Amino acid sequence: MSRPGAMKGLAAAALLVVPLGMAADAGAAKPVPDYTITVDDRAQGAVIDDTMYGVFFEDINYAADGGLYAELVRNRSFEFNSTDASGFNGMTAWQVVNGGGAAPTAQVVNDATRLNENNRNHLRLTSDGPGDGVRNIGYNTGFALKAGATYDASVWARTTTAQTVTFALTDANGSVTYASGTVAVDGSDAWKQYKLTLTSDATVTDARLAVTGGAASVMGLDMVSLMPRDRWVGKNGLSTLRKDLAQKIADLNPGFVRFPGGCIVNVNSHRAYTAANNFPRARSYQWKETVGPVEQRPTNANFWGYNQSYGLGYYEYFTFAEDIGAMPLPVVPAVLNGCGQSFRANEQNELQRHIQDTLDLIEFANGPVTSTWGKLRADMGHPAPFNLTHVGVGNEENFPAQFITNFVQFRDAIKAKYPNITVISNSGPDDEGTTFEQHWAQNRANDVEMVDEHYYNSPTWFLQNNDRYDSYDRNGPKVFLGEYASQDAKLFNSLSEAAFMTGLERNADIVKLASYAPLLANVDNVQWRPDMIWFDNHQSWGSTSYEVQKLFMNNVGDRVIPSTASGKVMQPTPITGAVGLSTWRTAAKYDDVKVTAPDGTTLFTDDFNDGNADGWRPLANRGTWGVTDGQFVQTSTTAEDTLVAGPALTATDYDVTLKATKTAGAEGFLVGFGVKDSGNFYWWNLGGWNNTRSVVEKATSGAKQTLVAREGHSITTNKAYDVKISVRGTKVTLSLDGQEFFSFDDNTVVEPFAQVVTHDDATGDTIVKVVNAQNTPAVTKIDLGKLKVAKKATMTVISGDPGQQNTRSAQPIRPVTTQIDVPSQFYRTFDANSVTFIRIPKK
């Protein structure tokens, strides 16, 4: 095989350099290369923009509150409720403290005595003496304190009884005090903010914050806050961001920061948080709610199952992006729901308001201080504009026709007022399929400038698709790869991503922006994985993908030097294995399972009339399976993935037939084939995604990729379906009730070797990037042609066991940098399971 770019696999560290001719002069035979890399020193490759690689920030996995936002108090404004998550209420994370007399009452109140209209709740503390109050338990294990460190504390309070209010940092039950201080609260019965500083005398990770009164009284408390003084400091000064997390993001040297998501952009209600709308608690992310004084920002129910305080809002985002030299890339609601939510036709009357809000967002970012929103930016501390150049509209909408209608109205309004703004569309939630194709056709037809693609796939998919963008229309829309990741957190996943990234760089004329996602994850509050940076309440660490992304982001180059690679690839293999049955939040029953050869010979059959399922083995170990009335039945409607499998089969050509019936629950049913074990199989997911679509997925080592998909297909409860799956080697035809439904050929080769060569204009360096994603070393002949390069180079290698991952206790996957000799033609052996960057200065 020979073409530009990569053959995917596990990459290797460079062990040996042998100049071409040195071995011959020494009388030794030249190595026989597994791969060759040949540079075309006369050709011009794609220009790579400075913004090529960036980061995707979404408040998922407690990435903002309890994460990048440095606030240590959880539920500081007593706004939590069951809309956020089951069991949440206004006193979540709070405990009542009794000073020694009659028990005080702590009541969360929503009435006219509130702090302001947006901050609906506050705490009313009724006590009969000093020492009564409340204690906050913080996030994770509690408040992380450092001995000698200073903390900024504050509270909004009102009472008719003047008194001294005490702040104390203590152990879990209040018996040990690490720091304390007081503020004098007046008796004017007006809301006022009171501030103090505390200095801890101990280093602990499980402290609590107690706020207690000094007299018998009725006192209102709101916006209780504690932040470490040691926070992120950028060119904009002291921020409200957690220092270690902000620094890890800055160390990536990202070209852009996408914000605020992700699904939180376009889910739930699109209405404003107003009395006329009855203050909706579950809303799409609307930027105007997140600026101005923090105590005036409303709270929201996060799509990912917790509360958003909006302490980290658009102003904090813009300033942080500027601090780290990254282009801001905000995404606004298209007033259509995505992420599996239903179409809200009754909220289309909100469209013009959201379009105007987007114009106002651009004014907030770029407008003069004499403009309405430019003045707010200046009042918040940033008179200079943020120089916004790109805006995304929408995220993973499942309604292509409705989306393009809304998008064009956004785009035309923005271009009419701000013609230099790049307005980004999207292609839905998948990397292929009906919705993807319809989105792309509409984007091309409407002359869209840039399209946001998203996909989370198995490492095999990434190793099969290095050439994905080779065939994209060079005259069509550009691509923003806004979300991607290989579905696990091991080195093998990171190497598959690295192999894919060489293809992104080679196609930098098409792929203008790319960001791994998600960025942050609180290890004790995870809604999605994999993630790039992990943390608890006092430490953080980068995943293996963080190390790989950092290596790429800090060694991008300015243009591609065309090169070709040749060598071995991994050929596809026939689909063999057992039949599988599964459900996902549904109850279902199966009958008459039969596997036959093309000539009709029976390979396996089970009609369950004997009353048992002895031929089936549990793989997922979930759900409740049993034989009832001659059918194999799974009765749980809450269990996800209840996969069971029949006996192993070695045939490469066969037909699977069975009857399947959904009896209850949210989705349809799943029929597996080619099942090896719980992490390696194919399955036909009929009525997945809340019974809205049917797809065939391939699982490799637990990571799934979509092979074919049909939108808008659902399964009817209590209807028996005839399912047939015909396998011929790598070709599969799937039929439902006698009608062909899907067909595909899983015959794409896996390329275990990938490379790209780029040039850094500022330094003159040539950067050779090689990924060897396989378990054997790759002897490689490298010919740099007539490039004027020095004889010494810097080599950085990330390598290790492909199953390793970085964790809280150990981070074994780190880059190693050495100096090497590099002739213009040489052999190098790249170790198994590594990615290698060689920076060669100009001669």
N, C-alpha and C positions, 0 to 999 in steps of 0.2 A: 504494500500500500504506500502511496506517495501523494501527499497533498500538503498545502499550507497547514500549519498548526499541529494538532495533537493526536496522540493515541492514548486513550485514557487508562489509568491504572495507578497503583500506589508508588509514590515517587521516592527518590533516593538521595542520600548524601554523597557528595563527590569524594571518592577515595584516592583516585589515581589520575595523574596527568602524564601522558606520554606524547611528546611532540612527534609528528609524523616523520619520520626520518631518523630520529634518535634511536628508535628501536632497531631500525635496519642497520644503522651505523654500528650498533653494538653487536650485530650479528644475531639479534633476537627476532623472532617472527612477530609481525604486527598482530595485535589483537583482532579477532573477528567480531565486528560490531553487531550488536543486536539492533541498534538504531543509528540513523545518521541525521544530522542537522546541517543543512546547507544554507548559508546566507546569500541572498542576491544583493550584492553590494551596489548594483546599479539602479535598482528599482526604488520607487518611493512608496512607502506604506501609509496607512491612515494616520492622521493627526489625532493625538489623544488629548482631550481637553483636561485642564487642571481639575475640573470637577468630576472626573470619571468615576471615582469611588467615593461614596459617602456613607452616612449612617441613617438608619430608620429609627426614629424614636416614637414609640407608642406607649401610653400608660396601660401596659399589660404586665402581669407578673409583679404588681406593685412597683413599677418602674419609676413612678413619680412620687406620690405619697408613700413614705416608708422606703424611698430609694433615692433618686437623684435630688429630689427636693429635700433640703436639709432639716425640715421640721421633724422634731422627735416626738411631739405629742400626737397621739392618734385620736381622731374624732375631736379635734380641738374646739369645734364650734357646736358640738352636740347635735349634729345634723343627721347622723346615721339613722336609717330606718330599714324596714323589711324590703323596700324596693331595691335597695343596694344588694342585699343578700338575706337569705332566710336566717332569722335569729338576730339580725342587727336591730338596734334601737338607739335612742338618744344617749343612753348610758353605756353603750358598748365601749370597752377599754377603760371605763371609769369604775372606781370603788368609793363608797362613802367612808369617810374618816370620822370617828367619834372622838371628840376631845376629852371625854370623861363623864359628861353629864347625861341628860336624856338624849336619846338617839336623834340626830338631826335628820331632816328630810331633804332629799335632793330630787327636785322635780324638773324634767325637761318641759319647757313652756313654749308654746307658739301662740303669742297674743300681741296686742298693740304695744306692749312694753319692750318689744324686740329691739335689737341693735339697729337694724335697718330692714328695708323690705326684701332685699335679697338674702340676708342672713336671717332665716325665719325662726330658728330655735335659739334658746339660751337656757342656762341652768338657773333655777331659783333655789337657793340654799337657805333653809330656815333652821336656825340653831339657837340653843339656849345658853351658849357660853363660848369662851375661846377654845380654839383647837379643833372645832368642827370644820369639815370641808370635804374635799374629794381628792382621790389619788388616781393618776393615769399610769397604765401599765406599758404604754408605748407599743412598738412593733417588735415582732420576733420574740426574743427572750426578755426584752425590756430596753431601757436606755443604756447605751454604751458610753461610759465616762472614762476620761483619762486623768490621771493625777496631775494637778497643776493646770489643767485646761480650764478656759473660761467659757461660760455659756450665757447667751442672751435670753432672758426670760421676759415675758410680758403677759398681761391679761387686760381685757376690757371688763370693767365692773361698775355697778351702780347700787347704791344703798342709801337709806336715810340715816344710818348710824355710822358716824366716822369711826374708823378703826384701823388697826395694823393688820395687813394680810401677809402671811408668811408663805414663802416658796421653799420647799425642802426637797433635796434629792436624797432618797433613802434606799434601803434594801426593800425586799418584797413586802414585808409586814410593817415597815416603819420603825423598826427597833434600832437600826444603825443609820446615822445621818452622814452623808458624804459632803453636803454643802447646803447652806441655807441663807436666806436673806429676806428682807421685809420691804413692803411699800406701804405708804400711808394713803388709805382710801378715804376721800372726803364723804360727807353725808349729804351731798347736794341732790341725790337721787337722779343724777344725769350720767349717761354712759361716758366714761373716760378711759383712756388707755394708761396703764401704769407699767413702768419698765424697771428692770434691775439686772444685775449680773451676778452669776454664781460661779465659784471656783471649786472644783472637786478636789478632795484630798485623797482620792483612791481611783484605781483603775479597775472597773468592773464592767460587765456586759448585761447585767440584769437589774439595773436600778429602776426606781419609780420616782414620779414627780408628784408631790403633795402640795395642794393649795388650801390653806386653812385660814379661817377668819379669826379676829381678835376680840369679838364681843357678841353677845346675844343680838341677833338681827335677822332681817330678811335681806339677802344680797343676791343680785344678779351677776352671773359670770358668763363670759363668752370669749372666744378666740384666745384660749390659753395656749401659750407658745413657749417652746424652748428650742434654741438652735445653738450648735457649737459655734464659737467665735472663729474657729479654724475652719473656714469654708473656702470654696473656690474663689480665687482672685484673678481676674483677667484685666484686660485693658479698660474695662468699664468699672473696675473697682470690686469691692467686696460684694459677692452675690448671695443668693439664698440656696446655692447648690452644694451638695455634699462633695467634699474636696477630692477624695480618692476616686469616686466614680467619674466626676468631671475630668479629672486628670487622665484616667484611662481612655476616655473618649478623645480627649485632646491628643494623646499620644498616637492615636490612629492617623492623625493628620488628615481628617476627612475633607473632601472637596465640597460636600454639602451636608446639610442636616434636614431630613424630611420630618415634618411635624404636622399634626399631632397623631397621625395614624394613617392607615390601619382602620380596623372596623369601627372604632369609636367616632370616626368622621361621619359615617352615614347610617347609623342604626338608631332605633327608637324614634321618638317624636322629633320633627323638625320645627316645632313651634317655639316661640320665644318664652322665656321664663317670666311671665307676667300674670297679673291677677286675672286678666281677660281669658287667659288660657288655663287658669286654675293652677298656676305654678307647676308645670309638669316636671316630675322628678327624674324621668329617664329621657334624655334628649341627645340628639347628635351634638358633636362638639362645635360650639358657636363662639367665635373668637372674642366678640365684644363682652362676653361674660367673664373673660379671663384676664382683663386688663383693668387698670385703675387700682385704688387701694385694696389690699388683699381682703380686708374685712367686709368689703362691699361686693365681693365676687360670690355668686351663688354656688351651691354644691350641686353635684350631679350623681346619678346612679351610673356607674361604669358598666359598659357592656360585658366586661370580663368578670363581673360578680362581686364588686366591692364599691367603695365610695370614692369619688374624685373631689378634692377640695378646690382645685384650680389655683392652688398656691403657686404652682409652676404653670404659668400661662404664656401668652404670646409675647409679652415684653421680655420675660425671662428667657424665652426661647431665642428671640432675635438677638439679645445681647450676648448670650452664650455662643451662638453661631458666629457672631462677629469676633468674640474673644478668641476663638480657635481658628479663625481665618477661613471659615466655611461659608458657602453660599446658603442662604435660607431658602427652603423649598416647602412652603405651606400647602396643605391640601384642605379644600373646603367642601362642605356637603353639596352634592348635586341635587338634593331634595328628592332622592330616591334611596330606598333601602338596599343594602347589600348584606353580605355575610349570612345568607340564608334566611333573612327576614322577608316578610311579605310586602307587597307593593302597597303603599299608603296613598291611594288615589285622592283621599279627602284632604291631603296636605299639599297638593300642588298649588294651592293659592298662596303658599309661602314662598314660591319660586322667586318672585320679583324682590321680596325682602332679602332673600339670601344673595341674589345677584348684587343688590345695592350694598349689602354687608361686605361682599368680596371687593367691590370698588373701594369701600371705606377701609378695608384691610390694606389695600395697596397704598392708600393715602396715609394710613397710620405708619406704614413702613417707609414711604418715600416722600410724603408730602411736606411742604414748607411749614414752619412753625406757625404761620399765619392761618393755615387751614385748620378745620375742626379737629381732625384726627391727628394731624401732624403736631398740633398744639398739645394734645394728650400725651403723645410720645415725648415731647419736650418736657412737659410737666412731670413725667415719670422719671426724667433724668437723662434723656438722650435727644438733644436738639438736632444733631446731625441725622440724616436719613440712613436707613439700613441697606439701601441699594438692592431692593428686591427685584429679581429678574424673571423668576419662574413661579407659576401657581398651578397646582393640580386641582382638578375638579372631579370629585367623586372617587369611589374606591370599590372595586369588585362588584359592580352592579350586575344583578342577574336578569335585568330587563333591558336588553340592548336597544330596542326601538324607542322606548320611553327615555332611555338615557341620552341618546344622541339628540333628541329633541331639546332636552334641558341643556345639555352641554353646549350646543350651538348658540343658545341664547346667552349663556355665560360668556362664551368665547367672543361673540360679537360685541357684547356690551364692554368687555374688558378691552378689546382691541380698539374700539371707538374712542376710548378715553386714554388708554395706555398702549399704544401700538407696539411698543418694544417689549412688552411682557410676553413670555412664552407660556401658552396655556396648554396644560397637559391633560389628555384624555386617558382612558384605560381600556383594557381588553377583558375585563371580567375576572373571575376567580381561578381560571385554569390556564394551562399552557397550550391547550388544544381543545377541539370539540366544537359543537354547534354555536354556543354562546361566544366563544373566542373568535371563531371565524366571522360571525355576524358583527361583532364589535369592530374587528379589523376592517371589514368591508365598508362599514359606515364611516370609520375614521378616514380611510382612503378617499371615499366619495366626498367627504366634507373638508378635504385639504387640511386635516389636523396636523399640527407641527410635530407633536411628540405623543407617544402612547406608553402608558404605564403597564408593564406585564408583571404578573406574580406567579410564582410556582414554588411549591415545597415537594421535593421528590426524593426518591431513593438515590444512594450514591451511584448505583448502576446507571440510572437515567442520566446523571451528569456526565458519566464516563461514556455514554453513548451519544451525547449531543453537543460535543465541542464545536461542531460545525453548524449549529442551529441557525446562526445569523449569516452564514456564508451566502445563503440564497435569498435573503431579504431584498426587497426592491430598493435599490440605491437612490431612487427618486421619490420614494414614499416617505411616510412619517418616520421620524427617528424614534429610538426606543429608550425608555427609562425603565430599567429592570429594578422596580421599586421594592420588591420583596422576593428573596430566594434563600433557600438553605437546603442542605441534605439532611434527611430526617433522622438524625441522631447526633451525639456530641463527641464521637470518637475521632481519632486521628484519620481513620479511613474516610470519614465523611468530609473532613476538612481538605483532604487531598483530592477528593472528587470535585469539591468546589474549586480548588486551585486549578485543576485541569480545565474545568469549564471556563474559569476566568481568563485563561490564555486565549480562548476563543473570543471572549468579550473584547479583549485588547486588540486582537487581530482584526475585529470588526468595529473598531472604535469610530469609524465613519457612520455606522448605524447605531450602535449602542453608545449613547452619550453619557448616561448616568447609570450607576448600579449600586445597590445597597443590600447587604445581608440583613436578614431580619429574623426575630426581633433583636433589639440591642441589649436590653437589661432584664435580669430576672432575680427577684428576691427568693433565695433558696427555700424559704419557709412558706412562700405564697406563690405557687407556680400554676399558671393557667395554660401555658404553652411551652413547648420545647421542640427543638433545641434553641438556645439563646447564646448571645456572644459573650456577655459579661455577667458574671454571677456575684452575688453579695449576700451578706447577712447584716446584722446591725452594727458591726464594727470592722469588717474586712471585706475585700473584694478580690476576685481573681478572673483572669481571662480564660475562656475555653480554648481548645485547640484551634477552633476557627478564628478566635480573636487573634491568635499568634499569626495565622496565615493571612488574615485580612490586613493586619498591621504591616506584614512584610510587603504585601502588594501595594498598599496605600502609600507607603513611604518609598517605593521604588517603581513608580508608574512609568516615568519617561514621558517624552513629549510627542514622539511619533514612532510608529512601528517600522522596523527594518524587516522587509519581507524575507521569509525563510521557509524552507520546506523540511518536513520530517518524513522518514520512511522507516518501516520496521514491522515487527509482528503485532498482530491484534488478536483478540479473543473472539472466536466465532460463536454464533448462537447455537444453542443445543435444543433438541426436541423437548416438548412440554410433557413431562412424565410425573406421575405421583398419584395420590389418592383423591377420591371425591371428598369434598368437605361440605358441611351444613352449618349455617350460623344465623344469628339474629342480632339486631342492634336496637335495643329499646322497643322490641316487639316480642309478642308471642306468636309462634308459628308451628305448623305441623307438616311433616314430609312423608311421602309414601312412594312405593314402587320405584325405588332407586335401582338403576340397572346400568352397567357398563358393558358395552359389546365391541368386538372388533369389527372392522368394515365388512367382513364376510358373514357377520351375524353371530359369531361365536361369543358366548357369554363369558365375560371376564370376572364379573362380580354382580350379585343381585341381592336385594333385601326388600321384601314386602312387609316385614315386621309382623306377619300373621302369627309367628311363634311366640309373640308377647315379650321378646327381649331384643336388646341391641348389642349383643355380644361382639359383633363385628366392628363396632365403632369405639373410638378412643377419644377422650377429651384432650384438646390441645390448649384451649384458653382457660379451662377450669373455671368457667363462669356460667351462670344461668342454671336452669333446672330442667334437665332432660329426662325423658322417660317414654316408654311405649304405652299408648292408650288406644284401645279400640283399633288395633292393627296399624297404627301410625306412630311415627317418631315425633314426639311433641316437646317443644321448649316453651315453658309457661311464664317465665319472668318477663315483665315489660319494662324493667329498669336496667337490666344487665346489658352492657355494651360488648359486642364481640364474644359470642358463646361458642366459638368454632369447635366442632367435633369432626373427626375424619374416619373414613373407612379404611380398609386394608391397603397397604402400599401396592401400586401397580407399576409395572415396568414398560408397558406398551407405549409406543410412540404415536400410533394411529388408533383412535377409539372414539366411541360416542357415549355420552352420559345422558340418560333420560330420567326424569322423576316428576312427581307432582308436588307442588308447594302451595301452602295456604297460609296467609297471614290471618291470625285470629284476633289480635288486639295490639294496641300500642301505637307508637309515633311513626314508625318507618315501615319498611317492607320486609324482605328476607334476602339472604345471601347464599349463593351456591358456589362452592369452591371446586377447583380442579387443579391438577398438577400440584397437589398439596404435599410438601415434604415434611414440614413441621410447623410450629406456631408462628414462625417468622418468615417462612418461605412458601409462598403459594400464589395462586391466582384466585380471584373470586368475582362473581357477577353480583353486584350490589343492586338489587332491584328495589326502587323506592327509598333510596338513601336521602340524606340531607333533609330530614323531616318530610319524607315522602314526596320530594320534588324532582328527583332526577335518578337515572339509572346509569351505572358506569361499570366498566371492568377495570379492576385494579390489580397490579402485580406487587406482591410484597417480597422484598429482599432483605434478609436480616432484620425484619421488623419494620422496615421503611417501605411505604407504599407509593406507587406512581400510577396515575390514571393512564390507561391505554386507549380507551374509547369512552365517550359519554353522550348521553341524550338528556337534554333538559326537558322539564315539564312532564316527566313520566312518573306516574304514581301507581301504587298497588292497592287494589280494592280488598277491603277486609272480608273474610269468609268466602272469597272466590278461589277455587282451585285452578292453579296455572300449570300447564304442561311445559316443562323446561327441557331444552335439548342443547347440549354443548358437544360439538364435533371438533375433534383435534386431529390434525394431520401434520405431525412434526412440529413446526412452529406456527402453522396456520390454524386459526380457530374461527368457527362459525357458531353463533349462538342464536337460537330460535325460541320464541315464546308463543305458545298456542298455535304451533304450526307455521308461524310466519318468521322469516329471518329478521333478526333484531340488530345484530352486530356482526361484523367480521373484521379480523385483523391478522397481521402476520408479525409476530414478535421475533424478527430476524435481524435486528440492528446489531452490528458488531460492537463490542466493548474495546475501547482503545486505552491500554494501560500506560501510555506515554504521551505527554503533552509538552509543548514548548512554544515560546514566543520570544522574539528579540526586539527590544525597544532602544531608543536613543534619548538621552537626557541632554537637552539643549544647553542648560545652564552649566553643567559640568563637562559636557562632551563625552560622558560615559556611555559605553554600550552595555546594556543589561541583558544577559542571557538567563531566561527563566525556564526551568525544566521541572516537570512533575513526573515521577515514576510511581504510579499507583498500582504496584503489584508486589508479590512476595519474593521476587527474585531481583538481583541487581541488574542494571541496564548498562552494558558496555556501549558507549556512544562515541561515534566519530563526529567531531564538530569542525566545520569548515567556515571560517569567518570571511573567506574571500580576501579582497583587497582593502577591507576596513582598516583604517589607521589606528591600531590599538597598541597599548603599552604591553610590556611583558609580565607585569605584575597586576593582580586583580584581588578584589575583596569578595570572598564567597560566604554567603549566609545559608545555613541549612536548617530545616526543621524536619526531624525524622524520629522514628520510634516504632514501637509495636502498634500495628493498625488498630488494635482494640483499646489502646490507652486513651484516657481522657484526663483533663485537668479538673481537680476537685478542690474543695475547701482545705483538705488536709495535705494535698500534694499536687504540684503542677509539673509533671515530668516533661511535658512537651513545650520546649523553649527553643528559640533560635540560637544557633552557634555560629559565630563569625570567625573566619581565619583568612590569612593572606596566602595566595597561591600564585604559581607561575602559569601564564597562559600564552602560548604561541598562537599564531593565527590559525594553525591547523593542529588539532590535538585529539587524543582519545581521553575520555573520562568515564569512569565507572560510577554510576549513580546508584547508591544503595537502594534496597527495597524500602518502600514506604517512606518517601521523603519528597520534599520540594526544595529546590536549590536555586538561589539567585547568585549570579556571578556578575559583579560590576567591574567592568574593564575600562580604565581611564583611556582617554585619547592619547595617541603617541606624540 
